[in-house]
Amino acid sequence: MMYTPGKLDAVMDSDFDLGYLPLPKRTLFADDVKQKLDEDEDSGLGMDEVTALVPSSDIDGTISSMMQSLLERPFAKFSTPSSIARTRPNKRTELSTETADGLDQKRRKLSSVRTFPQRSLSFGDQPSEHQDDIKAVVSRMVEESDLTGDGSQTCSLPTIPGKHPDLKSVTNQTVVDVISGKYDEAVGSVLIVDCRYPYEYEGGHVPGAINAHRAEDVQDILARHQSMRTEAGSKRHIVIFYCEFSSERGPRMCRNVRKADRDLNKDNYPFLNFPELYVMHNGFKAFYETHQNLCEPRGYTPMLHKDYAEDLRHFRSRSKSWSGGAKRRVFGQRLF
């Protein structure tokens, strides 16, 4: 049965029992906001809502207002009044009731349990005077290219721009001068290291040179520093490295000795057991071409000699792990 506004007015004037009417949910409207329902303009579906809510705390008044609104607009929806809406408990509010003493007690307990890793001694932890000395040495080594590795003095041998900017290079003539005693006033002991493979070394090498091509030879070289210091006295003790062309094996051994020396004296930077390391420019091949009469024995065996192909494979495989796999490609090159 449909109730028009006129019929609803008649119902309100009669003793009609409203208990049988369904009460759909709708938004509450203020009593003073009355909106006439025009049958031509509003069919009861999709009607415009009035947004004024009834701010009342009286339950009976709320129900009466709902009845009045129902009679005026039977198809509108009801919503729960804000005054009786259920609120969700706020956890932050509950936590805020905790006393300040309790929080302080928790903090002290956590700080007593928590452990922090200890920082190792580094450059920044050195005494300020020592830091100033290190900075002065580093600054000097940057500005002057002819200083020894510890920055304490200039190199005892004349150097040239070589294939490796990070290393000190000398000519093979300078090596001959060292052997002949030209630098005896400055150099008290010298170690010449041939970094080629044994079959190359045995075929001919710089007089007085030792053969060292393995990773473990680095420590053997470092172990000589004390005897060399004793022999040199107040003079310099130096080390000269070379290989066939001084392109790979000689420079690599030189760098590894310097790195091991730095690690050994990391607490006394920039001190070094061997502050003067050199690489003979262009290697033994160039030395043999200009000073063949000085070689021991008088000969030159290339690394790629066809008679030593098996030896080359053997030594290459052993040195692969030490060089990190960065060995030069020799396959397809001519053996002579």
C-alpha positions as CSV (number, residue, x, y, z in Angstrom):
1,M,0.0,0.0,0.0
2,M,1.4,3.4,-1.1
3,Y,1.2,6.4,1.2
4,T,1.0,9.8,-0.4
5,P,1.8,12.9,1.7
6,G,-2.0,13.6,2.1
7,K,-2.6,10.0,3.4
8,L,0.3,10.3,5.7
9,D,-1.1,13.5,7.2
10,A,-4.3,11.6,7.9
11,V,-2.4,8.8,9.5
12,M,-0.7,11.2,11.8
13,D,-4.0,12.7,12.9
14,S,-5.4,9.2,13.6
15,D,-4.5,6.5,16.2
16,F,-2.7,4.4,13.6
17,D,-0.3,2.0,15.2
18,L,3.2,2.8,13.8
19,G,4.7,-0.3,15.2
20,Y,3.9,-2.2,12.1
21,L,5.8,0.3,9.8
22,P,9.3,-0.7,8.7
23,L,12.0,1.8,9.8
24,P,14.6,1.9,7.0
25,K,17.9,3.6,7.8
26,R,18.2,7.2,6.8
27,T,20.1,10.4,7.6
28,L,18.4,12.4,10.4
29,F,17.1,15.8,9.4
30,A,16.6,18.8,11.7
31,D,13.1,19.5,12.7
32,D,13.3,23.1,11.5
33,V,14.4,21.9,8.0
34,K,11.2,20.9,6.3
35,Q,11.2,20.1,2.6
36,K,7.9,19.8,0.7
37,L,7.6,16.8,-1.4
38,D,6.3,17.6,-4.8
39,E,5.0,14.6,-6.7
40,D,5.9,16.2,-10.1
41,E,9.5,16.9,-9.1
42,D,10.4,13.9,-6.8
43,S,9.2,10.4,-7.3
44,G,10.7,9.2,-4.0
45,L,13.8,7.6,-5.7
46,G,17.3,9.4,-5.7
47,M,16.0,12.4,-3.8
48,D,18.5,15.1,-2.7
49,E,19.6,14.9,0.9
50,V,19.8,17.7,3.4
51,T,23.0,17.6,5.3
52,A,21.9,19.2,8.6
53,L,22.2,16.6,11.3
54,V,20.3,16.6,14.6
55,P,22.7,17.2,17.5
56,S,20.6,15.5,20.3
57,S,21.5,13.4,23.3
58,D,17.9,12.6,24.2
59,I,17.0,9.0,23.0
60,D,13.3,9.7,23.0
61,G,13.8,12.9,21.0
62,T,15.9,11.0,18.5
63,I,13.2,8.3,18.0
64,S,10.5,11.0,17.6
65,S,12.6,12.8,15.0
66,M,13.1,9.5,13.2
67,M,9.3,9.0,13.1
68,Q,8.7,12.5,11.8
69,S,11.3,12.1,9.1
70,L,9.9,8.8,8.1
71,L,6.4,10.2,7.6
72,E,7.8,13.0,5.6
73,R,10.1,10.9,3.4
74,P,9.3,7.2,3.7
75,F,12.1,6.0,1.3
76,A,15.0,8.0,2.7
77,K,17.8,6.2,4.6
78,F,18.7,6.5,8.3
79,S,22.2,6.6,9.8
80,T,23.3,6.2,13.4
81,P,23.4,9.6,15.2
82,S,26.9,10.8,16.0
83,S,25.9,11.2,19.7
84,I,25.3,7.5,20.1
85,A,28.0,6.2,17.6
86,R,30.3,3.6,19.0
87,T,34.0,4.8,19.1
88,R,37.0,2.4,18.7
89,P,39.5,2.5,21.5
90,N,42.7,4.3,20.7
91,K,45.8,2.3,21.4
92,R,47.9,5.4,21.5
93,T,45.7,6.9,24.2
94,E,46.1,3.7,26.2
95,L,49.9,3.7,25.8
96,S,50.1,7.4,26.7
97,T,48.9,6.5,30.2
98,E,52.1,4.7,30.9
99,T,54.2,6.5,33.4
100,A,57.5,8.3,32.5
101,D,59.3,6.2,35.2
102,G,58.2,3.0,33.4
103,L,59.5,4.2,30.1
104,D,62.9,5.2,31.6
105,Q,63.2,1.8,33.3
106,K,62.6,0.1,29.9
107,R,65.2,2.3,28.2
108,R,67.8,1.5,30.8
109,K,67.1,-2.2,30.5
110,L,67.5,-2.2,26.7
111,S,70.7,-0.1,26.9
112,S,72.2,-2.6,29.3
113,V,71.5,-5.5,26.9
114,R,72.4,-3.9,23.7
115,T,76.1,-4.3,22.5
116,F,77.9,-2.3,19.9
117,P,80.9,-3.5,17.8
118,Q,84.2,-1.9,18.5
119,R,85.7,0.1,15.7
120,S,89.3,-0.9,14.7
121,L,92.0,1.7,14.7
122,S,92.1,3.6,11.5
123,F,93.8,6.6,10.0
124,G,91.3,9.0,11.7
125,D,92.0,7.4,15.1
126,Q,95.7,8.2,15.1
127,P,96.9,11.0,17.3
128,S,96.5,14.4,15.8
129,E,100.3,15.0,15.6
130,H,100.8,11.7,13.8
131,Q,98.0,12.5,11.4
132,D,99.7,15.8,10.5
133,D,102.9,14.0,9.8
134,I,101.1,11.5,7.5
135,K,99.3,14.3,5.7
136,A,102.6,16.1,5.1
137,V,104.2,13.0,3.7
138,V,101.3,12.2,1.4
139,S,101.1,15.8,0.2
140,R,104.8,15.7,-0.6
141,M,104.6,12.4,-2.5
142,V,101.8,13.8,-4.6
143,E,103.8,16.9,-5.5
144,E,107.2,15.2,-6.0
145,S,107.3,12.1,-8.3
146,D,110.9,11.1,-7.4
147,L,110.4,10.3,-3.8
148,T,110.8,6.8,-2.2
149,G,107.8,4.8,-1.1
150,D,107.9,6.2,2.4
151,G,108.2,9.8,1.2
152,S,111.3,10.3,3.4
153,Q,113.8,11.2,0.6
154,T,114.4,11.3,-3.1
155,C,115.2,8.1,-5.1
156,S,118.8,7.1,-5.2
157,L,118.5,6.0,-8.9
158,P,117.4,8.2,-11.8
159,T,114.0,7.2,-13.0
160,I,112.2,7.6,-16.3
161,P,108.5,7.5,-17.4
162,G,107.8,3.9,-18.0
163,K,104.9,1.6,-19.0
164,H,103.5,1.7,-15.4
165,P,102.9,5.2,-14.0
166,D,102.5,3.8,-10.4
167,L,106.0,2.3,-10.5
168,K,109.5,3.6,-10.6
169,S,111.2,2.7,-13.9
170,V,115.0,2.7,-14.6
171,T,116.8,2.0,-17.8
172,N,118.9,-1.1,-18.4
173,Q,122.0,1.2,-18.5
174,T,121.2,2.3,-14.9
175,V,121.0,-1.3,-13.9
176,V,124.5,-1.9,-15.4
177,D,125.8,1.2,-13.5
178,V,124.4,-0.2,-10.2
179,I,126.1,-3.6,-10.9
180,S,129.4,-1.9,-11.8
181,G,129.4,0.2,-8.6
182,K,128.6,3.6,-9.9
183,Y,126.1,4.2,-7.1
184,D,128.1,2.6,-4.3
185,E,128.2,5.9,-2.4
186,A,124.4,6.0,-2.1
187,V,123.5,2.3,-2.4
188,G,124.8,-0.2,0.1
189,S,123.0,-3.3,-1.0
190,V,120.9,-4.3,-4.1
191,L,118.6,-7.2,-4.9
192,I,117.8,-7.9,-8.5
193,V,114.7,-10.1,-9.0
194,D,114.2,-12.0,-12.3
195,C,110.4,-12.7,-12.4
196,R,110.5,-15.0,-15.5
197,Y,109.9,-18.7,-15.5
198,P,112.9,-21.0,-14.5
199,Y,113.6,-22.1,-18.0
200,E,113.9,-18.5,-19.1
201,Y,116.1,-17.6,-16.1
202,E,118.4,-20.5,-16.8
203,G,118.8,-19.5,-20.4
204,G,120.3,-16.2,-19.4
205,H,119.8,-13.4,-16.8
206,V,121.2,-10.2,-15.4
207,P,124.3,-11.0,-13.3
208,G,123.5,-11.5,-9.6
209,A,119.8,-11.8,-10.1
210,I,117.6,-14.3,-8.2
211,N,114.6,-16.1,-9.8
212,A,111.2,-15.4,-8.1
213,H,108.0,-16.0,-10.0
214,R,105.7,-17.6,-7.5
215,A,103.2,-16.0,-5.1
216,E,105.1,-17.4,-2.1
217,D,108.3,-15.7,-3.3
218,V,106.9,-12.4,-2.1
219,Q,107.5,-13.4,1.6
220,D,111.0,-14.7,0.7
221,I,111.9,-11.3,-0.7
222,L,110.5,-9.5,2.3
223,A,112.5,-11.8,4.6
224,R,115.7,-10.5,3.1
225,H,115.3,-6.9,4.2
226,Q,117.0,-7.3,7.6
227,S,120.2,-8.8,6.1
228,M,120.2,-6.1,3.4
229,R,119.8,-3.3,5.9
230,T,122.7,-4.7,7.9
231,E,124.8,-4.9,4.7
232,A,123.8,-1.4,3.6
233,G,124.5,0.3,7.0
234,S,123.7,3.9,6.6
235,K,123.3,3.6,2.9
236,R,120.2,2.6,0.8
237,H,119.0,-0.9,0.1
238,I,117.1,-1.3,-3.2
239,V,115.3,-3.9,-5.2
240,I,115.0,-4.1,-9.0
241,F,112.4,-6.3,-10.8
242,Y,112.3,-7.3,-14.4
243,C,110.7,-10.0,-16.7
244,E,111.0,-10.5,-20.4
245,F,109.5,-7.2,-21.4
246,S,108.7,-5.8,-17.9
247,S,105.1,-5.6,-19.0
248,E,103.3,-8.1,-16.7
249,R,105.3,-10.5,-14.4
250,G,107.9,-8.1,-13.2
251,P,105.5,-5.2,-12.4
252,R,103.1,-7.6,-10.8
253,M,105.7,-9.0,-8.4
254,C,106.8,-5.4,-7.6
255,R,103.3,-4.4,-6.7
256,N,102.7,-7.5,-4.6
257,V,105.9,-6.9,-2.6
258,R,104.9,-3.3,-2.0
259,K,101.4,-4.4,-0.9
260,A,102.7,-7.0,1.5
261,D,105.2,-4.5,2.9
262,R,102.4,-2.0,3.5
263,D,100.3,-4.7,5.2
264,L,103.2,-5.6,7.4
265,N,103.8,-2.0,8.5
266,K,100.2,-0.8,8.5
267,D,100.5,0.4,12.1
268,N,103.6,2.5,11.3
269,Y,102.5,4.1,8.0
270,P,104.3,5.3,5.9
271,F,107.3,3.2,7.1
272,L,108.4,0.4,4.7
273,N,111.0,-2.3,4.9
274,F,111.8,-1.7,1.2
275,P,111.1,1.9,0.4
276,E,112.9,1.8,-3.0
277,L,111.5,-0.6,-5.6
278,Y,112.3,-0.3,-9.3
279,V,111.3,-2.0,-12.5
280,M,113.9,-2.3,-15.3
281,H,112.3,-0.7,-18.4
282,N,111.7,-3.0,-21.4
283,G,112.9,-6.1,-19.5
284,F,115.6,-8.7,-20.2
285,K,115.1,-8.7,-23.9
286,A,116.3,-5.1,-24.2
287,F,119.1,-5.7,-21.7
288,Y,120.3,-8.7,-23.7
289,E,120.4,-6.7,-26.9
290,T,122.6,-4.0,-25.4
291,H,124.6,-5.9,-22.8
292,Q,124.9,-9.5,-24.1
293,N,128.4,-9.8,-22.7
294,L,127.1,-9.3,-19.1
295,C,124.4,-12.0,-19.2
296,E,124.8,-15.1,-17.1
297,P,124.9,-17.4,-19.1
298,R,125.3,-15.5,-22.3
299,G,122.0,-16.2,-23.8
300,Y,118.3,-15.3,-24.1
301,T,115.4,-17.8,-23.9
302,P,112.0,-16.3,-24.9
303,M,109.0,-17.3,-22.9
304,L,107.3,-18.7,-26.0
305,H,110.3,-20.9,-27.1
306,K,109.0,-24.0,-28.8
307,D,111.2,-26.3,-26.9
308,Y,109.6,-25.2,-23.6
309,A,105.9,-25.3,-24.5
310,E,105.1,-27.9,-21.8
311,D,107.0,-25.9,-19.2
312,L,105.0,-22.8,-20.2
313,R,101.7,-24.6,-19.7
314,H,102.8,-25.9,-16.4
315,F,104.0,-22.5,-15.0
316,R,101.1,-20.6,-16.5
317,S,98.6,-22.9,-14.8
318,R,100.3,-22.4,-11.4
319,S,100.4,-18.6,-11.8
320,K,96.8,-18.3,-13.0
321,S,95.3,-18.2,-9.5
322,W,97.9,-15.8,-8.2
323,S,97.3,-13.3,-11.1
324,G,93.5,-13.6,-10.7
325,G,93.1,-15.1,-14.2
326,A,94.3,-11.9,-15.8
327,K,97.1,-13.6,-17.8
328,R,97.8,-12.6,-21.3
329,R,96.6,-14.7,-24.2
330,V,99.4,-16.7,-25.7
331,F,97.4,-19.1,-27.9
332,G,97.8,-18.5,-31.6
333,Q,101.1,-16.7,-31.1
334,R,104.2,-18.0,-32.9
335,L,106.6,-20.2,-31.0
336,F,110.3,-19.9,-32.0
